[in-house]
Amino acid sequence: LFGRPRGHVSDNFYAFGKPITIEILPIPEAGRPTPYFGAVGRFQIQAALDKDTVKVGSSVKLTLTVTGQGNFEFLRMPTIDELPGFHKLGQAEAKRDADKVVVTYDFTPLSEAVHEVPAIEWNYFDTTPGVEKFALVKTSPLPLVVKPIPNGETLAPLVNTTVKSVTPGVDDIFDLPDFAG
């Protein structure tokens, strides 16, 4: 009945009510962590590895998942540029929707002395009535078995490879369409 056509005619129905007032408060500066990831609501964070055993220099994928209630469209995930004992190969946001954000990071362990992926910390502003404060959550450390590289192999850079400077916003963006159309 509501909005469905009857024959070839449709009717619009409206419901009117009294206006309501909403007070929107700014996120406080006092106690704001650095970095603050812009999340407002109530959240949990979880971490998982794609494998529990890896060879030195090989890839292991770390997936962080934030779930809960809040502003998933605006929150930021940690970039995790430096993880002790690892070299970051890259990261990609796998999914962002109304109830979760999933980001996958690609790391390689630098030595067999690495035994775990340490806990990853993340923060948000908790909007629970009566609480209203910044909250810090973290993942559990993830055990990882790192096997040594075979004798004679090393993690040296490629021969004849020169290091070039990277211009942010120029050299790190690829496959964009031409802005001129």
TIFIRO-80349 format. One record per residue: x, y, z of N, C-alpha, C in turn; chain. Coordinates in steps of 0.02 Angstrom, whole numbers. Each point is the difference from the previous one (the first is absolute). Example, Ala and Ser with C-alpha at 12.3 -4.5 7.8 and 13.67 -1.06 7.14 Angstrom:
<pts>
       nX       nY       nZ      caX      caY      caZ       cX       cY       cZ   chain
      660     -284      390      -45       59        0       45       60        0       A
      -18       53      -36       42       59        3      -39       55       37       A
</pts>
This chain:
<pts>
       nX       nY       nZ      caX      caY      caZ       cX       cY       cZ   chain
       41      -59        0      -41       59        0       44       63        0       A
       50        4       44       41       60        6       51        3      -56       A
      -12       44      -48       48       10      -54       -5      -51      -56       A
      -42      -51        8       -8      -50      -53      -53       24      -49       A
       13      -10      -64      -48       23      -49      -65      -41        3       A
      -56       35       -7      -65      -33       -5      -24       14      -71       A
        4      -51      -40      -13       11      -71       59       37      -28       A
      -13       57      -30       54       42      -26        7       65       39       A
      -29        2       59        1       60       40       36      -14       66       A
       40       46       24       31       -9       65      -16       61       43       A
       -3      -11       65      -14       53       48       60        8       46       A
       13       61       21       52       13       50      -34       15       66       A
       24      -29       53      -25       12       67       54       33       42       A
      -18       46       42       47       35       42      -22       -3       73       A
       48       -3       44      -13        2       72       37       61       27       A
      -35       43       35       30       60       27        3       -6       76       A
       51       27       30        8       -1       72       30       66       23       A
        6        4       65       30       60       29       75        0      -12       A
       30       58      -12       72        2      -10       36      -20       65       A
       58      -30       -8       41      -17       58       65       39       -4       A
       30       11       57       63       35        3       55      -49       18       A
       54        2      -37       58      -43       12       59       44       17       A
       32      -14       55       60       38       18       61      -41      -20       A
       42       29      -41       61      -34      -23       59       33       34       A
       36      -41       39       57       25       38       65      -14      -38       A
       48       44        5       65      -14      -32       38      -53       39       A
       44      -34      -34       44      -49       33       49       40       41       A
        7      -16       64       43       42       43       74       -3      -20       A
       34       55       12       72        3      -12       38      -31       59       A
      -28        8       61       33      -26       60        1      -76       -1       A
       59      -28        8        7      -72        1        2      -33      -69       A
       -1       40      -53        0      -28      -67       67      -33      -15       A
        0      -65      -18       64      -34      -14       30       23      -66       A
       65      -12       -6       36       15      -62       33      -64      -24       A
      -16      -26      -57      -50       25      -45      -70      -20       23       A
      -49       40      -19      -70      -17       12      -28      -21      -68       A
      -33      -58       -2      -21      -29      -63      -69       22      -24       A
      -31       48       36      -62       30      -23      -62      -42       11       A
        5      -54       37      -58      -45       11      -41       25       59       A
      -66        1      -10      -47       20       52      -54      -53        5       A
       -8      -28       60      -50      -53       10       26      -50       51       A
      -13      -64      -13       25      -54       43       27      -54      -47       A
       63      -19       10       33      -44      -48       41      -54       34       A
       15      -52      -39       47      -52       19       48       -9      -59       A
       61      -24       15       48      -13      -54       27      -71        8       A
        8      -34      -56       26      -68       -1       54       -5      -53       A
       47      -46       12       54      -10      -49        5      -75      -16       A
       21      -14      -61       11      -70      -21       56       -1      -52       A
       37      -56        0       53      -11      -50      -24      -52      -50       A
       23        5      -62      -19      -49      -51       37      -66        9       A
       54        0       38       38      -61       14       36        8       66       A
       17      -55       32       35        4       64       74      -18       -5       A
       21      -21      -60       70      -17      -12       22       32      -66       A
       58       33        2       24       35      -59       77       -2        0       A
       30        5      -58       72        2       -7       23       73        1       A
       58       14       26       28       67        0       -2       27      -72       A
      -26       61       -8       -4       31      -66      -63      -16      -38       A
      -41      -46       24      -63      -17      -34      -56       42       28       A
      -54        1      -37      -57       42       17      -46      -33       52       A
      -25       40       47      -52      -21       46      -51       57        2       A
      -64      -16       -6      -52       51       -2      -33        6       69       A
       -3       61       25      -33       17       63      -65       35      -18       A
      -56      -26       24      -65       30      -13      -27       29       65       A
      -15       65       -1      -32       33       57      -73       12      -18       A
      -44      -16       47      -72       10       -9      -27       41       58       A
      -32       56      -15      -34       41       50      -75      -11       -9       A
      -33      -19       55      -73       -9        0      -30       41       57       A
      -65        6        0      -34       37       53      -54       44      -28       A
       -9       57       33      -50       49      -21       32       69       -2       A
       -9       36      -54       29       66       -5        9       23      -71       A
       46       46       -9       11       34      -64       51      -37      -44       A
      -19      -58      -25       45      -40      -40       22       35      -64       A
      -40       46      -26       18       33      -63       57       50        9       A
       13       23       62       52       51       10       60      -22       40       A
       -5      -55       36       57      -20       42       59      -22      -43       A
       60        7       29       61      -20      -35       30      -61       35       A
       32      -41      -37       35      -58       27       74       18        7       A
       35      -33       46       71       16        7       39      -18      -62       A
       51       40      -16       41      -15      -59       53      -52       15       A
       19       -8       62       50      -49       22       61        0      -46       A
       33       56       -5       58        4      -43       60      -36       30       A
        5       -1       66       56      -33       33      -26      -51       50       A
       19      -62      -10      -17      -55       45       66      -33       16       A
       20       -2       64       66      -26       18       13      -70      -28       A
       56       -7      -36       19      -64      -29      -29      -15      -68       A
      -39       47      -28      -34      -11      -64       15       58      -48       A
       -6      -15      -64        1       51      -52      -69        0      -33       A
      -29       59       -6      -67        6      -30        5        0      -76       A
      -37      -44      -32       -1       -4      -73      -58       41      -28       A
      -54        7       39      -58       38      -24      -60      -10       44       A
      -55       34      -19      -63       -8       35      -56       15      -48       A
      -58      -30       13      -59       12      -42      -62       -6       42       A
      -46       48       -9      -64       -4       33      -43      -49      -38       A
      -19      -53       34      -37      -54      -33      -75       12        1       A
      -25       31       54      -73        8        5      -16       57       48       A
      -49       40      -18      -26       52       44      -75        2      -12       A
      -38      -16       52      -73        5       -6      -29       26       65       A
      -65       -8       10      -36       31       56       19      -29       68       A
       30      -60        2       14      -29       66       71      -27        8       A
       44       13      -48       70      -21        8       46       31      -52       A
       64        3       20       53       20      -46       54      -53        6       A
       24      -24      -59       51      -52       -2       59       26      -41       A
       60       -3       28       60       21      -35       51      -56        5       A
       34      -15      -56       51      -51       -2       68       32      -12       A
       48      -18       42       69       24       -5       44      -58      -21       A
       49       14      -42       46      -51      -23       69       14       30       A
       25      -47       40       65        8       33       45      -57      -17       A
       65       11       10       48      -54       -5       44        3       63       A
        9      -57       34       45        0       58       73        6      -23       A
       39       37       39       69       13      -19       50      -50       30       A
      -22      -38       51       45      -50       29      -42      -53       36       A
       34      -56       14      -35      -54       36       -8       16       74       A
       26       57       23       -9       22       69      -71       25       13       A
      -39       12      -53      -69       22        8      -43      -60       19       A
      -38        6       55      -42      -55       23      -74       18        3       A
      -16       63      -13      -70       20        2       -9       67      -36       A
      -63       12      -18      -20       66      -23      -26       34       64       A
       30       55       20      -20       31       63      -72       27       -3       A
      -27       15       59      -67       29        4       -2       66      -38       A
      -55       13      -35      -10       61      -38      -50       43       39       A
       18       61       15      -45       45       37      -39       44      -48       A
      -62       16       20      -44       43      -39      -46       36       49       A
      -21       60      -16      -41       38       47      -63       27      -33       A
      -48       19       43      -62       29      -23      -30       41       57       A
      -49       42      -16      -36       37       51      -63      -39       16       A
       -5      -23       62      -56      -42       23      -59       45       17       A
      -56      -12      -34      -61       41       10      -50      -33       47       A
       20      -52       36      -45      -31       48      -23       53       50       A
      -66        7       10      -25       50       47       32       -9       70       A
       26       54       27       32       -2       64       75      -15       -4       A
       23      -25      -56       72      -15       -9       33       57      -38       A
      -21       12      -60       24       54      -43       74       18       10       A
       44      -44      -21       72       12        5       36      -37      -55       A
       64       15       -8       41      -35      -49       16      -69       27       A
       -4      -50      -42       14      -69       21       56      -28      -44       A
       42      -41       30       54      -33      -36      -14      -75        0       A
       -1      -30      -59       -8      -72       -5       60      -27      -36       A
       14      -64       11       57      -30      -36      -14      -73      -13       A
       34      -24      -50       -6      -71      -18       44      -41       46       A
      -10      -64       -1       45      -45       36       62      -11      -43       A
       58      -11       30       58      -18      -40      -13      -66      -36       A
       24       -6      -61      -11      -60      -40       65      -39       -7       A
        1      -63       24       61      -40       -6       17      -13      -73       A
       65       -1      -15       23      -12      -68       65      -38        3       A
        4      -55      -38       62      -39       -5       36       24      -63       A
       61       25       10       39       25      -57       59      -47      -11       A
        1      -32      -58       54      -46      -17       57       38      -32       A
       62      -20       14       57       35      -30        4      -13      -75       A
       34       45      -34       10      -11      -72       55      -52       -8       A
       -2      -38      -55       51      -52      -10       70       30       -4       A
       49      -41       18       70       21       -2       18       26      -70       A
       36       54       -1       22       28      -64      -47       54      -26       A
      -63        2       23      -46       52      -22        3       59       46       A
      -12       59      -27        0       61       40      -60       44      -19       A
      -11       51       38      -53       49      -15       30       64      -27       A
       49       -5      -42       34       58      -29      -43       31      -54       A
        9       66      -12      -38       31      -55       23      -28      -67       A
      -42        9      -51       15      -25      -67       61       36      -28       A
       37      -35      -42       60       29      -31      -21       56      -47       A
       41       51       -4      -12       58      -44      -64       38       17       A
      -22       -5       62      -60       36       21       21       64       34       A
      -25       56      -24       15       64       32      -63       25       36       A
       12       32       55      -56       27       39      -19       67      -28       A
      -64        9      -16      -24       63      -26      -42       33       54       A
        1       66        2      -43       35       48      -72       -4      -25       A
      -46       -4       48      -71       -5      -16      -32       67       17       A
      -37       28      -47      -37       61       12      -71      -19       19       A
      -20       12       65      -67      -18       21      -53       32      -45       A
      -49      -38      -18      -54       24      -43       16       -3      -74       A
       63      -15      -18       19       -4      -70       22      -71      -16       A
       51      -24       35       29      -65      -15      -37      -58       34       A
      -46       15       46      -33      -54       36      -72      -11      -21       A
      -22       32      -53      -69       -9      -24        4      -25      -72       A
      -35      -56      -13        4      -30      -66      -70      -14      -27       A
       -6       -8      -64      -61      -21      -34      -58       49        9       A
       13       64        7      -54       49        5      -17       23      -70       A
      -65       15      -12      -18       26      -65       27       70      -10       A
        8       20      -63       24       67      -16      -51       51       23       A
       21       51       38      -45       50       26      -31       42      -55       A
       33        4      -58      -26       39      -55      -58      -36      -35       A
      -14      -61       20      -56      -36      -30       24      -48      -51       A
</pts>
